[in-house]
Amino acid sequence: QKEVEQNSGPLSVPEGAIASLNCTYSDRGSQSFFWYRQYSGKSPELIMSIYSNGDKEDGRFTAQLNKASQYVSLLIRDSQPSDSATYLCALQFYFGTGTSLTVIP
Amino acid sequence: GAVVSQHPSWVICKSGTSVKIECRSLDFQATTMFWYRQFPKQSLMLMATSNEGSKATYEQGVEKDKFLINHASLTLSTLTVTSAHPEDSSFYICSAYRADTQYFGPGTRLTVL
């Protein structure tokens, strides 16, 4: 298992705010990074993938990758109560510990 | 497209029995499938990589004789938990891999009494 660490949370933000989720990893050779969302009792849903340094935006979601510092982050703009879930960072097939996010109406 | 099913969705069995879980890619062929286990409040732990027509590759610490994986076709992989014990109770999730993307099944909740 590759080491993938996430801020464990739980993280609470008010509706409409920006939620920031972070992930660090140990394997410098990692090339593929993914963010997933998982609701309780369900399997993960892919939010986005990122392979190159910099930012990648998809709707309200922005992933940021910094290979030199070995971290990847996810920003959720205009957070909605439906965004309340556990967010999982993954390096290829290896998942981080997950961060629980609650968006307060 | 890219739908993956698992069967059963939940199963309860007695300690010492074996349980088989099926993972099917319904609308695409998957040379590679993955099996994960997730305990309550924990993340997904990769158990093994299943390759069609060859032996599965198990992650360190996963007993290959206890968790038998068969990937006999490009659309079906099975996980058999042999001689199940209460500590094997968990949420088992499979995924099928295509074009650098994992497509996850809905998961199987196993409870061993």
Boltz contact constraints between the chains, C-beta under 6 A:
constraints:
  - contact:
      token1: [A, 43]
      token2: [B, 93]
      max_distance: 6.0
  - contact:
      token1: [A, 43]
      token2: [B, 104]
      max_distance: 6.0
  - contact:
      token1: [A, 43]
      token2: [B, 106]
      max_distance: 6.0
  - contact:
      token1: [A, 43]
      token2: [B, 107]
      max_distance: 6.0
  - contact:
      token1: [A, 44]
      token2: [B, 104]
      max_distance: 6.0
  - contact:
      token1: [A, 93]
      token2: [B, 34]
      max_distance: 6.0
  - contact:
      token1: [A, 93]
      token2: [B, 46]
      max_distance: 6.0
  - contact:
      token1: [A, 95]
      token2: [B, 43]
      max_distance: 6.0
  - contact:
      token1: [A, 95]
      token2: [B, 44]
      max_distance: 6.0
  - contact:
      token1: [A, 97]
      token2: [B, 43]
      max_distance: 6.0
  - contact:
      token1: [A, 98]
      token2: [B, 43]
      max_distance: 6.0
